[in-house]
Amino acid sequence: MGHKEMRLPYFLAVLNAVIIGLSFLFAKTALDYASPLDTLAFRFASSFLAMSIPVLFGWMKLSYRGKPLRKVLLLASMYPLGFFTLQAYGLQHASSAEGGILYAFTPVVTMMIASLFLKETTTVLQKLSILLSVFGVVFIFVMKGSSIDLSNLLGISLLLLTCFAFAGYTVLARSLSRQFSPAEITYLMMGIGFVFFTVTSFTSHASAGTLSHIFAPLASSTFMASLIFLGIVSSLLTALTSNYILSKMEASRMSVFANLSTIVSMTAGAVFLGEEITIYHLIGSVLIIAGVIGTNRLARKKTAGHENSKKLNAINHSRS
């Protein structure tokens, strides 16, 4: 694709990173009123119901006939089901800082899986750019005094698996973009997430005898505001845009944008929570941004070089 055609995917990739970065703030607020499981149930209920409105009125056309729905079920088992379940239980046994450090390695895992299953190729400079972005995230956490406590082996293992779950989703969504529209993939993802987390939440409350408390958080306007952002903006909008981006961009290139969310969450913490921004935050941010730019600019140069080579070969062939 040409540079102009890639402007929208690039813009949406940055927008996704901004939304994901802000979602940590809203998720933290929502958890003051509801458990992680209940929050996920309400989150995906709101996303699925919001997307069902244009589907029911015929404003959004979906067609699943003759398409490999089992692959979408596999996709949903990775994200949202696998990712959020592993993250929720992982954070019960490890710190959020450990989660942030390990999640930063998702682009590396995505690059390896995409190379294996999609045959995506990256140059040495692109690989170094991805590692530079990862190092920027790790640098910020380490300088804050965070580290990985190997005694939390269960939590670390579960959080590491979230990297594989999200990487697997990214690679499979890229593959399925040839057979499904972004809306078709997203609607099934949100529907499966809604059913799974709602049933799990109700089952958990039923076994604990607390079914009468399940809707109590909805009485809070603060929780409702957080829920609208998490469900409609953070889950639904980012899923739609991610599936669109993956129809236009390699999985390895898109995944590196996720590390920009660290900069956004850090900025949001400073603006809304009064958290301090230090020189190491700025250094880490520069490394992250340089890594993202390098991964994508070098990809454009590689593509341009490949196109020029094809044109040159065609000219030589015509002359012969």
C-alpha positions as CSV (number, residue, x, y, z in Angstrom):
1,M,0.0,0.0,0.0
2,G,1.1,3.6,-0.7
3,H,2.1,6.0,2.0
4,K,-1.1,8.0,1.6
5,E,-3.2,4.8,1.9
6,M,-1.5,3.9,5.1
7,R,-2.3,7.2,6.9
8,L,-5.6,6.0,8.3
9,P,-4.2,2.7,9.6
10,Y,-1.3,4.6,11.2
11,F,-3.7,7.1,12.8
12,L,-6.0,4.4,14.1
13,A,-3.0,2.4,15.5
14,V,-1.9,5.5,17.5
15,L,-5.5,6.2,18.5
16,N,-5.8,2.6,19.8
17,A,-2.6,3.1,21.9
18,V,-4.1,6.3,23.4
19,I,-7.4,4.6,24.3
20,I,-5.6,1.5,25.8
21,G,-3.4,3.8,27.8
22,L,-6.4,5.7,29.2
23,S,-8.3,2.4,29.9
24,F,-6.0,1.6,32.8
25,L,-7.2,4.7,34.6
26,F,-10.9,3.9,33.9
27,A,-10.4,0.2,34.8
28,K,-8.8,1.2,38.1
29,T,-11.9,3.4,38.8
30,A,-14.3,0.7,37.9
31,L,-12.6,-1.9,40.2
32,D,-13.5,0.3,43.1
33,Y,-17.1,-0.6,42.6
34,A,-17.1,-4.1,41.1
35,S,-14.9,-7.2,41.0
36,P,-12.7,-7.9,37.9
37,L,-15.1,-10.6,36.7
38,D,-18.2,-8.5,37.1
39,T,-16.4,-5.5,35.4
40,L,-15.6,-7.7,32.4
41,A,-19.2,-9.0,32.2
42,F,-20.6,-5.5,32.2
43,R,-17.9,-4.3,29.8
44,F,-18.6,-6.9,27.1
45,A,-22.4,-6.7,27.7
46,S,-22.2,-2.9,26.9
47,S,-20.0,-3.5,23.8
48,F,-22.1,-6.3,22.4
49,L,-25.4,-4.4,23.0
50,A,-24.0,-1.2,21.5
51,M,-22.9,-3.1,18.3
52,S,-26.1,-5.0,18.1
53,I,-28.2,-1.8,17.5
54,P,-26.8,-1.0,14.0
55,V,-26.8,-4.7,13.2
56,L,-30.5,-5.1,14.2
57,F,-31.6,-2.0,12.3
58,G,-29.7,-3.1,9.2
59,W,-27.2,-0.2,9.3
60,M,-24.3,-2.7,9.5
61,K,-24.4,-5.7,7.2
62,L,-22.9,-8.9,8.4
63,S,-22.6,-12.2,6.4
64,Y,-21.2,-15.4,7.9
65,R,-22.5,-17.9,5.4
66,G,-19.9,-20.3,4.1
67,K,-17.1,-18.7,6.2
68,P,-14.8,-20.5,8.7
69,L,-16.6,-19.6,12.0
70,R,-14.5,-22.1,13.9
71,K,-11.4,-19.9,13.3
72,V,-13.2,-16.9,14.8
73,L,-14.1,-19.0,17.8
74,L,-10.4,-19.8,18.1
75,L,-9.6,-16.1,17.7
76,A,-12.1,-15.2,20.5
77,S,-10.6,-17.9,22.8
78,M,-7.3,-16.0,22.6
79,Y,-8.8,-12.5,22.8
80,P,-10.9,-11.5,24.7
81,L,-11.4,-14.7,26.6
82,G,-7.8,-16.0,27.1
83,F,-6.2,-12.6,27.4
84,F,-8.5,-11.1,30.1
85,T,-8.9,-14.3,32.1
86,L,-5.1,-14.9,32.2
87,Q,-4.6,-11.2,33.1
88,A,-7.1,-11.2,35.9
89,Y,-5.7,-14.3,37.6
90,G,-2.1,-13.3,36.8
91,L,-2.5,-10.0,38.6
92,Q,-3.8,-11.8,41.7
93,H,-0.4,-13.4,42.0
94,A,1.9,-10.7,40.6
95,S,2.0,-6.9,40.6
96,S,0.7,-4.6,37.9
97,A,4.3,-3.4,37.3
98,E,5.3,-7.0,36.5
99,G,2.3,-7.2,34.1
100,G,3.5,-4.0,32.4
101,I,7.0,-5.3,31.9
102,L,5.9,-8.6,30.5
103,Y,3.2,-7.1,28.3
104,A,5.9,-5.0,26.7
105,F,7.3,-8.2,25.1
106,T,4.1,-8.8,23.1
107,P,5.5,-7.2,19.9
108,V,8.5,-9.6,20.1
109,V,6.2,-12.7,20.5
110,T,4.0,-11.4,17.7
111,M,6.9,-10.9,15.3
112,M,8.0,-14.6,16.0
113,I,4.5,-16.0,15.6
114,A,3.8,-13.9,12.5
115,S,7.1,-15.1,10.9
116,L,6.1,-18.7,11.6
117,F,2.5,-18.8,10.5
118,L,2.1,-15.8,8.2
119,K,5.6,-15.9,6.7
120,E,6.0,-12.2,7.5
121,T,9.6,-11.0,7.1
122,T,11.3,-8.2,9.1
123,T,14.7,-6.8,8.4
124,V,17.4,-6.7,11.1
125,L,16.8,-3.0,11.6
126,Q,13.1,-3.6,12.1
127,K,13.9,-6.3,14.7
128,L,16.2,-3.9,16.4
129,S,13.5,-1.1,16.3
130,I,11.0,-3.5,18.0
131,L,13.5,-4.4,20.7
132,L,14.2,-0.7,21.2
133,S,10.6,0.0,21.8
134,V,10.4,-2.9,24.3
135,F,13.5,-1.7,26.0
136,G,11.9,1.8,26.4
137,V,9.0,0.3,28.3
138,V,11.2,-2.0,30.5
139,F,13.5,1.0,31.2
140,I,10.7,3.1,32.6
141,F,9.4,0.3,34.9
142,V,12.9,-0.6,36.1
143,M,13.9,3.0,36.8
144,K,10.7,3.3,38.9
145,G,12.1,0.5,41.0
146,S,9.9,-2.2,39.6
147,S,11.3,-5.7,38.8
148,I,10.2,-9.2,38.2
149,D,10.0,-11.3,41.4
150,L,10.7,-14.9,40.3
151,S,9.0,-16.2,43.5
152,N,5.7,-15.1,41.9
153,L,6.2,-17.9,39.3
154,L,2.5,-18.6,38.8
155,G,1.5,-15.0,38.3
156,I,4.5,-14.4,36.0
157,S,3.6,-17.5,33.9
158,L,0.0,-16.4,33.5
159,L,1.0,-12.8,32.6
160,L,3.5,-14.1,30.1
161,L,0.8,-16.2,28.5
162,T,-1.2,-13.0,28.0
163,C,1.5,-12.0,25.5
164,F,1.0,-15.2,23.6
165,A,-2.8,-14.9,23.7
166,F,-2.7,-11.3,22.3
167,A,0.0,-12.2,19.8
168,G,-2.0,-15.2,18.6
169,Y,-5.1,-13.0,18.2
170,T,-3.1,-10.4,16.2
171,V,-1.7,-13.0,13.8
172,L,-5.0,-15.0,13.4
173,A,-7.0,-11.8,12.9
174,R,-4.5,-10.7,10.2
175,S,-5.1,-14.1,8.5
176,L,-8.9,-13.9,8.8
177,S,-9.1,-10.4,7.4
178,R,-9.0,-12.0,3.9
179,Q,-12.3,-13.8,4.6
180,F,-14.2,-11.6,7.1
181,S,-14.8,-7.9,7.4
182,P,-13.5,-6.1,10.5
183,A,-17.2,-5.7,11.7
184,E,-17.9,-9.4,11.3
185,I,-14.9,-10.4,13.3
186,T,-15.5,-7.8,16.0
187,Y,-19.2,-8.7,16.4
188,L,-18.4,-12.4,17.1
189,M,-15.6,-11.4,19.5
190,M,-17.9,-9.1,21.5
191,G,-20.7,-11.6,21.5
192,I,-18.6,-14.5,22.7
193,G,-17.0,-12.3,25.4
194,F,-20.4,-11.1,26.5
195,V,-21.8,-14.7,26.9
196,F,-18.7,-16.1,28.5
197,F,-18.1,-13.4,31.1
198,T,-21.8,-13.0,31.9
199,V,-22.3,-16.7,32.5
200,T,-19.1,-16.9,34.6
201,S,-20.1,-13.9,36.6
202,F,-23.6,-15.1,37.4
203,T,-22.2,-18.6,38.2
204,S,-19.7,-17.1,40.6
205,H,-22.4,-15.0,42.4
206,A,-24.8,-17.9,42.5
207,S,-22.3,-20.2,44.2
208,A,-21.4,-17.4,46.7
209,G,-25.1,-16.6,47.3
210,T,-24.6,-12.9,46.3
211,L,-26.8,-12.8,43.1
212,S,-28.8,-9.9,44.6
213,H,-25.6,-7.7,44.6
214,I,-24.6,-8.3,41.0
215,F,-26.2,-5.1,39.6
216,A,-25.3,-2.9,42.6
217,P,-22.4,-1.1,40.8
218,L,-24.8,0.2,38.2
219,A,-26.2,2.6,40.8
220,S,-22.9,4.6,40.7
221,S,-22.6,7.2,38.0
222,T,-18.8,7.0,38.2
223,F,-18.9,3.3,37.5
224,M,-21.3,3.8,34.6
225,A,-19.0,6.5,33.1
226,S,-16.1,4.1,33.4
227,L,-18.1,1.3,32.0
228,I,-19.1,3.3,28.9
229,F,-15.5,4.1,28.2
230,L,-14.3,0.5,28.8
231,G,-17.1,-1.2,27.0
232,I,-17.8,1.0,24.0
233,V,-14.6,2.9,23.5
234,S,-11.8,0.6,24.9
235,S,-13.3,-2.7,23.9
236,L,-15.6,-2.2,20.9
237,L,-13.9,0.7,19.1
238,T,-10.4,-0.7,19.5
239,A,-11.5,-4.1,18.4
240,L,-13.1,-2.6,15.2
241,T,-10.1,-0.5,14.5
242,S,-7.6,-3.3,15.3
243,N,-9.3,-5.7,12.9
244,Y,-9.3,-3.0,10.2
245,I,-5.6,-2.2,10.8
246,L,-4.7,-5.8,10.5
247,S,-6.4,-6.0,7.1
248,K,-4.0,-3.3,6.0
249,M,-0.8,-3.8,8.0
250,E,1.5,-6.7,9.0
251,A,0.9,-8.1,12.5
252,S,4.4,-7.4,13.6
253,R,4.2,-3.7,12.6
254,M,0.8,-3.1,14.3
255,S,1.8,-4.8,17.6
256,V,4.7,-2.4,18.3
257,F,2.2,0.5,18.5
258,A,0.8,-1.1,21.8
259,N,3.9,0.1,23.6
260,L,2.8,3.7,23.1
261,S,0.0,3.0,25.6
262,T,2.7,3.1,28.3
263,I,3.4,6.8,27.5
264,V,-0.3,7.6,27.5
265,S,-1.0,5.9,30.8
266,M,2.0,7.6,32.3
267,T,0.8,11.0,31.0
268,A,-2.8,10.3,32.3
269,G,-1.4,9.5,35.7
270,A,0.5,12.8,35.8
271,V,-2.5,14.8,34.6
272,F,-5.3,13.2,36.6
273,L,-3.5,11.6,39.6
274,G,-0.7,14.0,40.1
275,E,2.0,11.4,39.5
276,E,5.5,12.6,38.9
277,I,7.2,12.7,35.5
278,T,10.9,12.3,35.7
279,I,13.8,12.3,33.2
280,Y,13.8,8.5,32.9
281,H,10.1,8.7,31.9
282,L,11.1,11.0,29.1
283,I,14.1,8.9,28.0
284,G,12.0,5.7,27.9
285,S,9.3,7.5,26.0
286,V,11.8,8.7,23.3
287,L,13.0,5.0,23.0
288,I,9.5,3.7,22.6
289,I,8.6,6.3,20.0
290,A,11.9,5.8,18.1
291,G,11.2,2.0,18.0
292,V,7.7,2.5,16.7
293,I,8.8,4.9,14.0
294,G,11.8,2.8,13.0
295,T,9.7,-0.4,12.7
296,N,7.2,1.2,10.3
297,R,9.5,3.6,8.3
298,L,11.9,0.8,7.7
299,A,9.0,-1.4,6.5
300,R,8.0,1.3,4.0
301,K,11.6,1.5,2.7
302,K,11.7,-2.3,2.4
303,T,8.4,-2.3,0.5
304,A,9.5,0.5,-1.8
305,G,12.7,-1.3,-2.5
306,H,10.8,-4.5,-3.3
307,E,8.5,-2.6,-5.7
308,N,11.4,-0.9,-7.4
309,S,13.1,-4.3,-7.8
310,K,9.9,-5.8,-9.4
311,K,9.7,-2.9,-11.8
312,L,13.3,-3.2,-12.8
313,N,12.9,-6.9,-13.4
314,A,9.8,-6.3,-15.5
315,I,11.7,-3.7,-17.6
316,N,14.7,-6.1,-18.1
317,H,12.3,-8.9,-19.0
318,S,10.5,-6.8,-21.6
319,R,13.8,-5.8,-23.2
320,S,14.9,-9.3,-23.4
